[in-house]
Amino acid sequence: MVVKSATKKKLMDLGVAEEYSHKLADDRKWDDVKILTSGQIAQICGIDSGTAQEIFNVMEASAKPSRASASAEKTIVRRRTVSRRRKKKALPLQDYDEEAKMRQILRDIDTDDAIYQQLRDASIDMDISITPRILGDLVDGIRSRGHSNLSRTDAEKVLNSSQSFLASARADPHEAVGITTAQSIGEPGTQMTMRTFHYAGVATVNVTQGLPRVIEIVDARKVPKTPTMLIYLEELNSKGKALNTNEKAVRKIAAGLEMTTTPDIARINVEVTQRHITLDLINKNMRIKGMTGAEVRDKLSRALRLFIQADDDDRPKALTIIPGVSKEDDLQSLASDPPTYTALLQLEEKIKKLRLKGLADITRANVQGPSKETGEYYISTIGSNLAKVSEFAGVDRSRTYTNNISEISQYLGVEAARQAIINEMYDTLEGAGLDVDIRHLLTVSDVMTSEGAVRAIGRHGVSGTKHSILARSAFEVTVTHLLQAGVIGERDKLRGVTENIIVGQPVALGTGSVDLYYIPENV
């Protein structure tokens, strides 16, 4: 029995009993279940026609709302207040430049190398399928041995040898790749330390590395402990002028991205006796953030919906805010009805948390560079907001990267999240000085994303949704899994590794997957 866990959960959410949900979800997706007739439901679940009709009505109601409810919704009249929320931007698709994309893919490979071209031409003539990355590695190996040129015969020998090594490196049928992967990552993982990495150019900021970062990745945490972004910019701006090589322009974009709160640009003084709050604006900080006093006053007024008093209307240096005073006329009744102490403290907390400029969650944005090769600048951030950063004019969406795998999955899809898992795990292991074959990381990422979303390797993800009862119970909450399986009559066909070890029989992998019989010939 191969139960679709998502289908079973959907049926149980609709109110169908767990026993019937389990039987209906046997090797069926929701699209297959919702088109079943009441007679088919009765046959599958082994129940009477009345109960089957009730289940059918529940599923039909979930797929199509009733006319009565639809008509009732039409009679309800509500006055909608004017919303100040901005409409979501539909970003235009970037033109796909095949040449530029190939240059980006092959950026670490010298395709103009004479030996590379010899090997590439020979592979085409010999009809051998070999990737540019492997050709580049072969060139590096040949150069390291002191060869500057190859004959046609030598090139053919190198390619044939590579082809035989590639064939021998493939996984054989029924090979236990999962166990090999677990061992190959788990053993080096015991050598990893609980270390952190100091973020370049930013004081008192450490990026999580080592074992804690690996745990974050395989647990599919929604938000990493230290989310970061690398934001690359386009070569030219909308006016055709240089952008990513112009430090001033890049710093301006960084200032626009970094979240600015009131304490960043002003000193907050609470006058308890007079029941008001004074903001002393810091000109130096406002220049760094690219803001003016008038702009700060306007944003505070719109966000708090209060009247903001200023010492100078054009260039204010001090702003006064009184709780409950939404317009200038309210100042006259202030003596007879002063604000309470509680209202003053609540307003202070609101002012401290108020975001005046920048993107939410981007707590710091620093300009890095220029690069030695290209001379371009890029922005490194503490905090991550991939969707909003991508809306900024001048941001190169094809190269901008975040270490928040959940954000990548939501914004770019599960395929991009799969690649991000590989990249993050590889970089973490390499940073700890550990050499793990990339194919093991590919196996882990494939398992985590095989259901169309990023799942944790644990009780609430991969391990908790295995088809084998014994495999689930061997991981965590043993009694619960065994009890539920006994209640609904679930069967375990002992196809995996864990369940066969538990019952003490050979695993159906490797030599255990082959039955050998000797049939003597009749003489």
ZAKE-543992 format. One record per residue (C-alpha): x, y negated, z; residue in three letters. Coordinates in Angstrom, 3 decimals. Each point is the difference from the previous one (the first is absolute). Example, Ala and Ser with C-alpha at 12.3 -4.5 7.8 and 13.67 -1.06 7.14 Angstrom:
R         c1         c2         c3   residuo
R     12.300      4.500      7.800       ALA
R      1.370     -3.440     -0.660       SER
***
This chain:
R         c1         c2         c3   residuo
R      0.000      0.000      0.000       MET
R      1.505     -3.313     -1.112       VAL
R     -2.021     -2.683      1.768       VAL
R      0.206     -3.570     -1.322       LYS
R      0.470     -1.939      3.234       SER
R     -1.182     -3.323     -1.496       ALA
R     -3.237      1.607     -1.258       THR
R     -0.631      1.682      3.348       LYS
R      0.532     -3.273      1.883       LYS
R     -2.405     -1.816     -2.377       LYS
R     -2.731      2.576      0.599       LEU
R      0.485     -0.086      3.778       MET
R     -0.177     -3.816     -0.045       ASP
R     -3.389      0.319     -1.741       LEU
R     -1.255      2.187      2.861       GLY
R      0.355      3.446     -1.557       VAL
R      0.942      2.699      2.520       ALA
R      3.682      0.967      0.076       GLU
R     -0.752      3.645     -0.913       GLU
R     -1.913     -0.999     -3.160       TYR
R      2.504     -2.776     -0.853       SER
R      2.826      2.546      0.156       HIS
R     -1.750      2.383     -2.412       LYS
R     -1.055     -2.735     -2.439       LEU
R      3.554     -1.443     -0.100       ALA
R      1.506      3.370     -0.969       ASP
R      2.142     -0.918     -3.044       ASP
R     -2.438     -2.792     -0.939       ARG
R      0.508     -3.726     -0.327       LYS
R     -2.736     -2.439      1.052       TRP
R     -0.965     -0.534     -3.642       ASP
R     -0.684      3.742     -0.272       ASP
R     -1.951      0.202      3.253       VAL
R     -2.329     -2.961     -0.555       LYS
R     -1.454      1.516     -3.210       ILE
R     -0.963      3.314      1.664       LEU
R     -3.706      0.867      0.086       THR
R     -1.800      1.058      3.191       SER
R     -0.065      3.584     -1.258       GLY
R      3.758      0.038     -0.559       GLN
R      0.545     -1.500      3.476       ILE
R     -2.155      2.749      1.556       ALA
R      1.953      2.694     -1.863       GLN
R      3.437     -1.393      0.947       ILE
R     -0.822     -0.592      3.681       CYS
R     -2.254      3.061      0.431       GLY
R     -2.880     -2.046      1.439       ILE
R     -3.732     -0.348     -0.592       ASP
R     -1.415     -2.310     -2.660       SER
R     -1.345     -2.521      2.538       GLY
R      3.422     -0.641      1.570       THR
R      1.588     -0.092     -3.463       ALA
R     -2.543     -2.610     -1.120       GLN
R      0.853     -2.172      3.029       GLU
R      3.720      0.121     -0.882       ILE
R     -0.853     -0.772     -3.634       PHE
R     -2.084     -3.035      1.052       ASN
R      2.845     -1.311      2.196       VAL
R      2.515      0.220     -2.866       MET
R     -2.448     -1.545     -2.474       GLU
R     -0.698     -2.918      2.344       ALA
R      3.733     -0.687      0.367       SER
R      0.518     -0.005     -3.763       ALA
R     -2.972     -2.238     -0.810       LYS
R     -1.655     -2.468      2.421       PRO
R     -3.750      0.381      0.386       SER
R     -2.430     -2.360     -1.738       ARG
R     -1.554     -0.969      3.304       ALA
R      3.305     -1.200      1.404       SER
R      0.797     -1.794     -3.252       ALA
R     -3.323     -1.846      0.023       SER
R      0.456     -0.834      3.671       ALA
R      3.380     -1.516     -0.734       GLU
R     -1.554     -2.175     -2.708       LYS
R     -2.548     -1.522      2.392       THR
R      2.650     -1.143      2.473       ILE
R      0.995     -3.615     -0.602       VAL
R      3.096     -1.369      1.647       ARG
R      1.555     -3.414     -0.262       ARG
R      3.649      0.461     -0.704       ARG
R      2.376     -2.561      1.367       THR
R      2.546     -1.457     -2.379       VAL
R      3.119      2.121      0.313       SER
R      3.399     -1.659     -0.103       ARG
R      1.746      3.255     -0.849       ARG
R      1.819     -0.032     -3.272       ARG
R     -0.957      2.394     -2.729       LYS
R      2.427      2.796     -0.672       LYS
R      2.380     -0.749     -2.804       LYS
R      0.117      2.394     -2.918       ALA
R      3.662     -0.067     -0.937       LEU
R      0.740      0.315     -3.716       PRO
R      1.830      3.124     -1.073       LEU
R      3.643     -0.542     -0.726       GLN
R      1.107      0.777     -3.539       ASP
R      1.854      3.309     -0.207       TYR
R      3.405     -0.588     -1.514       ASP
R      1.366      3.430     -0.872       GLU
R      3.566     -1.213     -0.582       GLU
R      0.119     -1.929      3.284       ALA
R     -1.427      2.991      1.870       LYS
R      2.609      2.361     -1.488       MET
R      2.755     -2.455      0.957       ARG
R     -1.328      0.012      3.561       GLN
R     -0.138      3.829      0.119       ILE
R      3.503      0.358     -1.461       LEU
R      1.511     -2.918      1.951       ARG
R      2.504      2.286      1.794       ASP
R      1.048      1.863     -3.179       ILE
R      2.518     -1.293     -2.510       ASP
R     -1.742      1.003     -3.231       THR
R      2.712     -1.727     -2.079       ASP
R      2.688      2.370      1.308       ASP
R      1.633      2.000     -2.818       ALA
R     -0.199      3.318      1.881       ILE
R     -3.671     -0.638      0.852       TYR
R     -0.815     -0.538     -3.667       GLN
R      1.962      3.130     -0.993       GLN
R     -1.917      2.144      2.489       LEU
R     -3.349     -1.547     -0.944       ARG
R      0.541      0.606     -3.749       ASP
R      1.215      3.564      0.633       ALA
R     -3.063      0.770      2.166       SER
R     -2.301     -1.194     -2.797       ILE
R      1.792      2.148     -2.581       ASP
R     -0.072      3.035      2.332       MET
R     -3.686     -0.605      0.857       ASP
R      0.758     -0.108      3.732       ILE
R     -2.377     -2.052      2.158       SER
R      2.116     -1.879      2.527       ILE
R     -0.803     -3.243      1.830       THR
R      2.042     -3.230     -0.214       PRO
R      0.667      0.231      3.768       ARG
R      1.659      3.424     -0.393       ILE
R      1.998     -1.256     -2.988       LEU
R      1.206     -2.929      2.106       GLY
R      1.081      2.358      2.805       ASP
R      1.869      2.163     -2.534       LEU
R      1.814     -3.080     -1.342       VAL
R      1.054     -0.991      3.542       ASP
R      1.316      3.513      0.614       GLY
R      1.950      0.066     -3.277       ILE
R      1.484     -3.468      0.644       ARG
R      1.037      0.998      3.546       SER
R      2.032      2.850     -1.488       ARG
R      2.025     -2.433     -2.107       GLY
R     -1.631      0.649     -3.404       HIS
R     -0.708     -3.011     -2.190       SER
R     -1.309      1.878     -3.044       ASN
R     -1.626      3.326     -0.878       LEU
R      0.157      2.173     -3.073       SER
R     -3.165      1.436     -1.461       ARG
R      0.877      3.455      1.342       THR
R      0.627     -1.345      3.512       ASP
R     -3.291     -1.920     -0.053       ALA
R     -1.887      3.182     -0.957       GLU
R      1.739      1.956      2.786       LYS
R     -0.940     -2.662      2.569       VAL
R     -3.646      0.005     -1.127       LEU
R     -0.287      3.796     -0.049       ASN
R      1.526      0.208      3.483       SER
R     -2.405     -2.671      1.258       SER
R     -2.945      1.848     -1.541       GLN
R      0.948      3.240      1.764       SER
R      0.431     -1.779      3.355       PHE
R     -3.404     -1.706     -0.422       LEU
R     -1.642      3.365     -0.747       ALA
R      1.559      1.608      3.079       SER
R     -1.056     -2.953      2.200       ALA
R     -3.706      0.474     -0.775       ARG
R     -2.216      1.532      2.683       ALA
R     -0.925      3.604     -0.733       ASP
R     -3.634      1.177      0.061       PRO
R     -1.224      0.770      3.551       HIS
R      3.033     -1.770      1.505       GLU
R     -0.691     -1.460      3.453       ALA
R      0.666     -3.621     -0.958       VAL
R     -2.023     -1.345      2.949       GLY
R      2.074      1.817      2.605       ILE
R      3.209     -0.978     -1.793       THR
R     -1.133     -3.636     -0.011       THR
R     -0.900      0.064      3.699       ALA
R      3.380      1.483      0.903       GLN
R      1.949     -2.342     -2.306       SER
R     -1.594     -3.118      1.510       ILE
R     -0.417      1.253      3.572       GLY
R      3.599      1.082      0.568       GLU
R      1.612     -3.329     -1.065       PRO
R     -2.815     -1.766      1.866       GLY
R      1.346      1.343      3.288       THR
R      3.221     -1.907     -0.689       GLN
R     -1.765     -3.329     -0.525       MET
R      0.281     -2.542      2.762       THR
R     -2.572     -2.437      1.317       MET
R      1.800     -2.835     -1.726       ARG
R     -1.189     -3.280     -1.509       THR
R      1.352     -2.105     -2.820       PHE
R      0.694     -3.714      0.388       HIS
R     -1.871     -1.978     -2.649       TYR
R      2.399     -2.000     -2.197       ALA
R     -0.165     -3.754      0.558       GLY
R     -2.622      0.145      2.748       VAL
R      0.937     -0.270      3.661       ALA
R     -1.612      2.207      2.684       THR
R     -1.858      2.141     -2.578       VAL
R      0.600      3.733     -0.270       ASN
R     -1.486      2.246     -2.671       VAL
R     -0.995      3.487      1.157       THR
R      2.309      2.663     -1.399       GLN
R      1.046      3.555      0.791       GLY
R     -2.336      2.504      1.627       LEU
R     -2.712     -2.531      1.024       PRO
R     -0.357     -1.072     -3.652       ARG
R     -0.278      3.609     -1.214       VAL
R     -2.722      0.610      2.599       ILE
R     -1.866     -3.121     -1.204       GLU
R      0.060      1.264     -3.588       ILE
R     -1.139      3.590      0.613       VAL
R     -2.656     -1.193      2.482       ASP
R     -1.379     -2.331     -2.715       ALA
R     -0.174     -2.954      2.421       ARG
R     -2.302     -2.751     -1.245       LYS
R      2.472     -2.704      1.039       VAL
R      3.730      0.692      0.524       PRO
R      1.700     -1.353      3.107       LYS
R      2.008     -2.521     -2.048       THR
R     -1.765     -0.661     -3.331       PRO
R      2.204     -1.786     -2.547       THR
R     -0.176     -1.117     -3.621       MET
R      2.454     -0.784     -2.788       LEU
R     -1.584     -2.595     -2.273       ILE
R      1.567     -0.537     -3.414       TYR
R     -0.930     -2.917     -2.231       LEU
R     -0.485     -0.411     -3.721       GLU
R      2.783     -1.391     -2.152       GLU
R     -2.016     -3.048     -1.129       LEU
R     -2.871     -1.927      1.552       ASN
R     -3.218     -1.076     -1.733       SER
R      1.779     -3.049     -1.493       LYS
R      2.782      2.087     -1.511       GLY
R      2.657     -1.142      2.501       LYS
R      2.386      2.319      1.857       ALA
R     -1.571      1.369      3.179       LEU
R      1.861      2.929      1.581       ASN
R      3.396     -1.706     -0.430       THR
R     -1.235     -3.312      1.460       ASN
R      0.620      0.147      3.759       GLU
R     -2.164     -3.057      0.737       LYS
R     -2.997      1.463     -1.843       ALA
R      0.435      3.370      1.721       VAL
R      0.165     -1.665      3.433       ARG
R     -3.210     -1.859     -0.785       LYS
R     -1.762      3.282     -0.787       ILE
R      1.424      1.567      3.188       ALA
R     -1.361     -2.921      2.064       ALA
R     -3.412      0.539     -1.610       GLY
R      0.038      3.710      0.801       LEU
R      1.148     -0.238      3.633       GLU
R     -2.823     -0.294      2.492       MET
R      0.042     -3.359      1.795       THR
R     -1.837     -0.394      3.298       THR
R     -0.508     -3.115      2.090       THR
R      2.862      0.735      2.489       PRO
R      2.393      0.187     -3.000       ASP
R     -0.475     -3.673     -0.882       ILE
R     -1.176     -1.650      3.234       ALA
R      0.419     -0.070      3.774       ARG
R     -3.334      0.753      1.711       ILE
R     -0.720     -1.990      3.171       ASN
R     -3.155      0.758      2.015       VAL
R     -1.247     -2.992      2.028       GLU
R     -2.089      1.754      2.675       VAL
R     -1.108     -3.139      1.841       THR
R     -1.111     -1.843     -3.143       GLN
R     -1.387      3.175     -1.659       ARG
R      1.735     -0.294     -3.353       HIS
R      2.883      1.576     -1.952       ILE
R      2.800     -2.008     -1.619       THR
R      2.123      1.286     -2.872       LEU
R      3.388     -1.705     -0.435       ASP
R      0.979      0.743     -3.603       LEU
R      3.629      0.974     -0.677       ILE
R      1.067     -1.709     -3.241       ASN
R      3.017      2.261     -0.556       LYS
R     -2.095      3.156      0.161       ASN
R     -2.707     -1.493     -2.220       MET
R      2.582     -0.822     -2.688       ARG
R      1.278      3.600      0.064       ILE
R     -3.576      1.283     -0.327       LYS
R     -0.831     -2.540     -2.703       GLY
R     -2.863     -1.634      1.918       MET
R     -1.016     -3.533      0.974       THR
R     -1.731     -1.350      3.094       GLY
R     -3.114     -0.921     -1.967       ALA
R     -0.164      3.536     -1.426       GLU
R      0.282      1.520      3.480       VAL
R     -2.769     -2.278      1.292       ARG
R     -2.291      0.912     -2.891       ASP
R      0.541      3.767      0.401       LYS
R     -0.547     -0.124      3.755       LEU
R     -3.188     -2.017     -0.456       SER
R     -1.452      2.464     -2.538       ARG
R      1.050      3.114      1.945       ALA
R     -1.131     -1.177      3.445       LEU
R     -2.949     -2.113     -1.243       ARG
R      0.975     -2.707      2.463       LEU
R      0.916     -3.670     -0.231       PHE
R      3.785     -0.457      0.080       ILE
R      1.292     -3.309      1.307       GLN
R      3.321     -1.233     -1.454       ALA
R      2.367     -2.753      1.020       ASP
R      0.411     -0.926     -3.701       ASP
R     -2.483      0.946     -2.747       ASP
R      2.630      0.102     -2.789       ASP
R      3.002      1.504      1.808       ARG
R     -1.151      1.420      3.302       PRO
R      2.578      1.105      2.561       LYS
R     -2.369      0.934      2.834       ALA
R     -3.452      1.606     -0.242       LEU
R     -2.600      0.136      2.776       THR
R     -2.709      2.681      0.090       ILE
R     -2.920     -0.014      2.447       ILE
R     -2.241      3.088      0.443       PRO
R     -3.563     -0.519     -1.233       GLY
R      0.731     -3.279     -1.826       VAL
R     -0.918      0.768     -3.616       SER
R     -0.319     -3.616     -1.181       LYS
R      1.193     -3.434      1.066       GLU
R     -3.410     -1.036      1.388       ASP
R      0.217      2.779      2.618       ASP
R      2.822     -1.883      1.748       LEU
R     -2.544     -2.463      1.484       GLN
R     -1.818      2.724      1.971       SER
R      3.258      1.576      1.223       LEU
R     -0.017     -1.815      3.359       ALA
R     -3.462      1.238      0.951       SER
R      0.522      3.547     -1.350       ASP
R      3.708      0.977      0.215       PRO
R      1.179      3.373     -1.345       PRO
R      0.526      2.879      2.415       THR
R      3.362      1.432      1.006       TYR
R     -0.941      3.360     -1.557       THR
R     -0.771     -1.648     -3.348       ALA
R      3.399     -1.744      0.129       LEU
R      1.871      3.282      0.528       LEU
R     -1.983      1.750     -2.742       GLN
R      0.820     -2.809     -2.426       LEU
R      3.698      0.242      0.915       GLU
R      0.074      3.734     -0.812       GLU
R     -1.810     -0.614     -3.278       LYS
R      2.474     -2.724     -1.026       ILE
R      3.003      2.236      0.782       LYS
R     -1.267      2.841     -2.188       LYS
R     -1.184     -2.191     -2.872       LEU
R      1.685      0.640     -3.360       ARG
R      0.610     -3.308     -1.762       LEU
R      1.919      1.250     -3.024       LYS
R      1.343      3.179     -1.577       GLY
R     -1.229      3.579     -0.053       LEU
R     -1.259      2.043      2.896       ALA
R      2.529      2.537      1.362       ASP
R      2.998     -1.654     -1.762       ILE
R      1.683     -1.247      3.162       THR
R      3.330     -0.864     -1.629       ARG
R      1.231     -0.494     -3.574       ALA
R      3.719     -0.432     -0.706       ASN
R      1.698     -0.751     -3.315       VAL
R      2.807      2.432     -0.850       GLN
R      2.573     -0.187     -2.795       GLY
R      1.153     -0.895     -2.478       PRO
R      0.710      3.422     -1.522       SER
R      3.523      0.452     -1.366       LYS
R     -1.237      1.652     -3.190       GLU
R     -3.015     -2.152     -0.919       THR
R      0.329     -3.088      2.223       GLY
R     -3.638      0.295      1.077       GLU
R     -1.459     -0.642      3.446       TYR
R     -2.625      2.134      1.709       TYR
R     -2.068     -0.267      3.185       ILE
R      0.161      2.462      2.888       SER
R     -2.821     -0.116      2.532       THR
R     -0.888      1.260      3.426       ILE
R     -3.589      1.124     -0.324       GLY
R     -1.841      1.280     -3.044       SER
R     -3.010     -1.065     -2.074       ASN
R      0.464      1.476     -3.476       LEU
R     -3.425     -0.909     -1.402       ALA
R      0.222     -3.706      0.906       LYS
R      3.677     -0.362     -0.918       VAL
R     -0.770      1.367     -3.470       SER
R     -2.457     -2.882     -0.563       GLU
R      2.748     -2.624      0.380       PHE
R      1.065     -1.673     -3.240       ALA
R      3.536      0.936     -0.982       GLY
R      0.141      3.299      1.918       VAL
R      1.210      2.935     -2.112       ASP
R     -2.570      2.639      0.949       ARG
R      1.866      2.804     -1.780       SER
R      3.048     -0.286      2.326       ARG
R     -1.487     -1.254      3.267       THR
R      0.184      2.724      2.648       TYR
R     -1.237      0.696      3.537       THR
R      0.852      2.762      2.450       ASN
R     -3.680      0.215      1.028       ASN
R     -1.124      3.171     -1.821       ILE
R     -3.652     -0.515      0.976       SER
R     -0.055     -3.419     -1.730       GLU
R      1.606      1.470     -3.118       ILE
R     -2.660      2.726     -0.095       SER
R     -2.862     -2.510      0.321       GLN
R      1.377     -2.481     -2.539       TYR
R      1.820      2.148     -2.582       LEU
R     -1.511      3.473      0.508       GLY
R      1.055      3.412      1.231       VAL
R      2.679      0.556     -2.680       GLU
R      1.867     -3.117      1.109       ALA
R     -0.400      1.088      3.648       ALA
R      1.506      3.411     -0.881       ARG
R      3.056     -1.672     -1.490       GLN
R      0.259     -2.335      2.997       ALA
R      0.086      2.997      2.384       ILE
R      2.885      1.479     -2.025       ILE
R      1.900     -3.315     -0.072       ASN
R     -0.460     -0.738      3.703       GLU
R      0.989      3.485      1.177       MET
R      3.005      0.139     -2.334       TYR
R      1.264     -3.433      1.096       ASP
R     -0.511      0.854      3.688       THR
R      1.881      3.308     -0.237       LEU
R      2.755     -1.544     -2.120       GLU
R      0.360     -2.871      2.479       GLY
R      0.583      2.557      2.754       ALA
R      2.733      1.658     -2.095       GLY
R     -2.074      3.132     -0.737       LEU
R     -0.077      1.671     -3.414       ASP
R     -3.366      1.650     -0.731       VAL
R     -0.938      1.242     -3.468       ASP
R     -2.568     -2.294     -1.593       ILE
R     -2.196      2.989     -0.922       ARG
R     -0.771      0.644      3.670       HIS
R     -1.251     -3.575      0.341       LEU
R     -2.063      0.467     -3.168       LEU
R     -1.684      3.028      1.595       THR
R     -0.882     -1.941      3.162       VAL
R     -1.393     -2.973     -1.945       SER
R     -2.033      2.293     -2.292       ASP
R     -1.604      1.727      3.003       VAL
R     -0.795     -3.339      1.684       MET
R     -1.704     -1.451     -3.100       THR
R     -1.508      3.117     -1.636       SER
R     -3.563     -0.860      1.149       GLU
R     -0.018     -3.457     -1.616       GLY
R      0.915     -1.928      3.149       ALA
R      2.983     -0.193      2.329       VAL
R     -0.447      2.616      2.748       ARG
R      2.088      0.532      3.106       ALA
R      1.811      3.277      0.518       ILE
R     -1.710      0.806      3.264       GLY
R     -3.221      0.993      1.727       ARG
R     -1.985     -2.816     -1.602       HIS
R      1.443      0.602     -3.474       GLY
R      1.679      2.856     -1.848       VAL
R      0.374      2.479      2.899       SER
R     -3.526     -0.594      1.288       GLY
R     -1.667      0.692     -3.370       THR
R      1.710      3.252     -0.950       LYS
R     -2.296      2.751     -1.237       HIS
R      1.523      2.549      2.373       SER
R     -1.544      0.175      3.486       ILE
R      3.131      1.429      1.593       LEU
R      2.224     -2.623     -1.655       ALA
R     -2.190     -2.808      1.381       ARG
R     -0.190      1.531      3.485       SER
R      3.771      0.609      0.095       ALA
R      0.642     -3.739     -0.352       PHE
R     -2.227     -1.666      2.623       GLU
R     -3.344      0.417      1.858       VAL
R      0.084      3.805     -0.395       THR
R     -3.217      0.806      1.871       VAL
R     -2.062     -2.587     -1.896       THR
R      0.966      1.334     -3.433       HIS
R     -0.561      3.653      0.965       LEU
R     -3.348     -0.774      1.653       LEU
R     -1.334     -1.964     -2.976       GLN
R      1.126      2.706     -2.424       ALA
R     -1.726      2.650      2.106       GLY
R     -3.244     -2.002      0.182       VAL
R     -0.320     -0.456     -3.771       ILE
R      1.467      3.393     -0.942       GLY
R      3.000     -1.339     -1.877       GLU
R      2.497      2.503     -1.431       ARG
R      3.775     -0.226     -0.301       ASP
R      1.470      1.774     -3.019       LYS
R      3.578     -0.207      1.351       LEU
R      1.538     -1.564     -3.090       ARG
R      2.448     -2.384      1.668       GLY
R      3.155      0.318      2.048       VAL
R     -1.143     -0.883      3.525       THR
R     -3.018      2.310      0.127       GLU
R      1.980      3.011     -1.255       ASN
R      2.722     -0.561      2.610       ILE
R     -2.669     -0.171      2.725       ILE
R     -1.532      3.378     -0.953       VAL
R      3.452      1.539     -0.570       GLY
R     -0.093      0.880     -3.663       GLN
R      2.256     -0.960     -2.962       PRO
R     -0.528     -3.450     -1.481       VAL
R     -1.308     -0.046     -3.582       ALA
R      3.013     -1.947     -1.254       LEU
R      3.259      1.027     -1.647       GLY
R      0.434      3.794      0.231       THR
R     -3.195      0.205      2.040       GLY
R     -2.017     -1.172     -3.033       SER
R      0.893      3.112     -2.051       VAL
R     -1.382      3.499      0.482       ASP
R      2.313      2.671     -1.413       LEU
R     -1.356      3.433     -0.884       TYR
R      1.881      3.057     -1.285       TYR
R     -1.989      2.042     -2.480       ILE
R      1.905      3.168     -1.001       PRO
R     -0.339      1.093     -3.597       GLU
R     -1.566      3.351     -0.688       ASN
R      2.661      2.312     -1.459       VAL
***
